[in-house]
Amino acid sequence: MTRWLVVVEGDVEPRLEGPFKTDLGRVVAAQEHRRKDLHERDGLFRLDIGASGSPRIYNFLHLEVSPEADVA
């Protein structure tokens, strides 16, 4: 499986970051992005692509990526 971070800049323009070896690495990248995005204008999502090539996209919990979060 490959793990990606989907950043939707201004909730309009999507781009991918990654791949990440672990979900924790992806969460840390999302936290770093959120610290720079002070007005929380960008959407952040997980994207997993399984061995069969099937994508799965899903959200982060607010507490995971908020600037106060300390998952790492």
Residue frames as qw, qx, qy, qz and C-alpha x, y, z in Angstrom:
[[0.000, 0.889, 0.457, 0.000, 0.00, 0.00, 0.00],
 [0.377, 0.238, -0.037, 0.894, 1.16, 3.54, -0.69],
 [0.213, -0.755, -0.505, 0.362, 0.14, 6.41, 1.57],
 [0.283, 0.407, 0.211, 0.842, -0.35, 9.94, 0.26],
 [0.042, -0.555, -0.426, 0.713, -1.44, 13.27, 1.65],
 [0.220, 0.618, 0.536, 0.532, -3.99, 15.10, -0.49],
 [0.140, -0.446, -0.236, 0.852, -3.85, 18.87, -0.03],
 [0.226, 0.698, 0.579, 0.356, -6.73, 20.81, -1.59],
 [0.294, -0.111, -0.115, 0.942, -5.41, 24.35, -1.63],
 [0.276, 0.076, 0.034, -0.958, -8.20, 26.81, -0.85],
 [0.556, 0.250, 0.732, -0.304, -10.52, 23.80, -1.12],
 [0.598, 0.688, -0.029, -0.411, -10.16, 24.26, -4.91],
 [0.533, 0.661, -0.523, -0.074, -6.80, 23.03, -6.22],
 [0.927, -0.331, 0.174, -0.035, -5.78, 19.45, -5.29],
 [0.422, 0.663, -0.612, 0.095, -2.21, 18.19, -5.11],
 [0.946, -0.230, -0.223, 0.040, -0.47, 15.12, -3.69],
 [0.070, -0.763, 0.601, -0.228, 2.39, 14.90, -1.20],
 [0.813, -0.270, 0.503, -0.119, 4.23, 11.67, -0.57],
 [0.780, -0.357, -0.467, -0.217, 4.33, 8.77, -0.66],
 [0.344, -0.650, 0.503, -0.455, 4.85, 8.21, 3.08],
 [0.361, 0.191, -0.908, 0.098, 6.21, 5.02, 4.64],
 [0.173, -0.325, -0.842, 0.394, 3.85, 5.24, 7.63],
 [0.136, -0.797, -0.514, -0.288, 0.57, 6.88, 8.53],
 [0.473, -0.730, -0.177, 0.461, 2.38, 8.72, 11.31],
 [0.412, -0.146, 0.314, 0.843, 4.70, 10.32, 8.76],
 [0.032, 0.519, 0.574, 0.632, 1.68, 11.46, 6.80],
 [0.355, -0.821, -0.443, 0.054, 0.02, 12.86, 9.93],
 [0.484, -0.529, 0.013, 0.697, 3.18, 14.82, 10.77],
 [0.255, 0.132, 0.458, 0.841, 3.23, 16.27, 7.23],
 [0.156, -0.699, -0.578, -0.391, -0.45, 17.25, 7.60],
 [0.456, -0.760, -0.293, 0.358, 0.30, 18.91, 10.96],
 [0.428, -0.289, 0.202, 0.833, 3.17, 20.87, 9.42],
 [0.097, 0.399, 0.550, 0.727, 0.95, 21.99, 6.57],
 [0.294, -0.783, -0.532, -0.132, -1.81, 23.06, 8.96],
 [0.481, -0.595, -0.155, 0.625, 0.66, 25.13, 11.03],
 [0.248, -0.099, 0.344, 0.900, 1.41, 27.15, 7.88],
 [0.169, -0.440, -0.627, -0.620, -2.28, 27.34, 6.88],
 [0.034, -0.047, -0.572, 0.818, -3.36, 29.56, 9.77],
 [0.497, 0.105, 0.064, -0.859, -6.86, 30.21, 8.41],
 [0.471, 0.061, 0.875, -0.095, -7.44, 26.50, 7.69],
 [0.533, 0.534, -0.111, -0.647, -8.39, 27.19, 4.08],
 [0.387, 0.387, -0.786, -0.288, -6.83, 24.01, 2.68],
 [0.925, -0.143, 0.041, -0.350, -8.53, 20.62, 2.82],
 [0.005, 0.529, -0.847, 0.054, -6.34, 17.74, 4.03],
 [0.925, 0.017, 0.041, -0.377, -7.14, 14.11, 3.27],
 [0.486, -0.362, 0.784, 0.140, -5.51, 10.69, 3.43],
 [0.774, 0.435, -0.259, -0.380, -5.19, 8.71, 0.21],
 [0.544, -0.334, 0.768, 0.053, -4.25, 5.04, 0.38],
 [0.688, 0.436, -0.404, -0.416, -3.66, 3.03, -2.76],
 [0.835, -0.250, 0.473, -0.130, -3.77, -0.71, -2.18],
 [0.403, -0.302, 0.771, 0.389, -1.74, -3.39, -3.93],
 [0.463, 0.473, 0.732, 0.161, -4.63, -3.88, -6.37],
 [0.199, 0.208, 0.291, 0.912, -4.50, -0.19, -7.28],
 [0.246, -0.733, -0.593, -0.225, -7.77, 0.59, -5.50],
 [0.134, 0.378, -0.263, 0.878, -7.77, 4.09, -3.97],
 [0.415, -0.673, -0.602, 0.112, -9.28, 4.94, -0.60],
 [0.157, 0.429, -0.129, 0.880, -9.58, 8.59, 0.40],
 [0.497, -0.676, -0.543, 0.026, -10.65, 9.68, 3.86],
 [0.073, -0.888, 0.057, -0.451, -10.42, 12.59, 6.24],
 [0.391, 0.156, -0.625, 0.658, -8.26, 13.43, 9.23],
 [0.390, -0.742, -0.520, 0.164, -9.76, 14.10, 12.63],
 [0.053, 0.930, -0.030, 0.362, -9.45, 17.79, 13.49],
 [0.623, -0.742, 0.248, 0.012, -7.47, 16.90, 16.62],
 [0.886, 0.013, 0.247, 0.393, -4.90, 15.02, 14.51],
 [0.555, 0.418, 0.214, 0.686, -3.92, 18.01, 12.40],
 [0.165, -0.963, -0.166, -0.133, -4.76, 21.05, 14.52],
 [0.324, 0.722, -0.397, 0.464, -1.75, 23.22, 15.40],
 [0.497, -0.597, 0.461, -0.429, -2.07, 22.09, 19.02],
 [0.993, 0.013, -0.057, -0.104, -1.78, 18.41, 18.05],
 [0.093, -0.712, 0.696, -0.030, 1.35, 16.58, 19.13],
 [0.978, 0.085, 0.031, -0.187, 1.13, 13.15, 17.53],
 [0.681, 0.563, -0.417, 0.211, 4.77, 12.92, 16.49]]
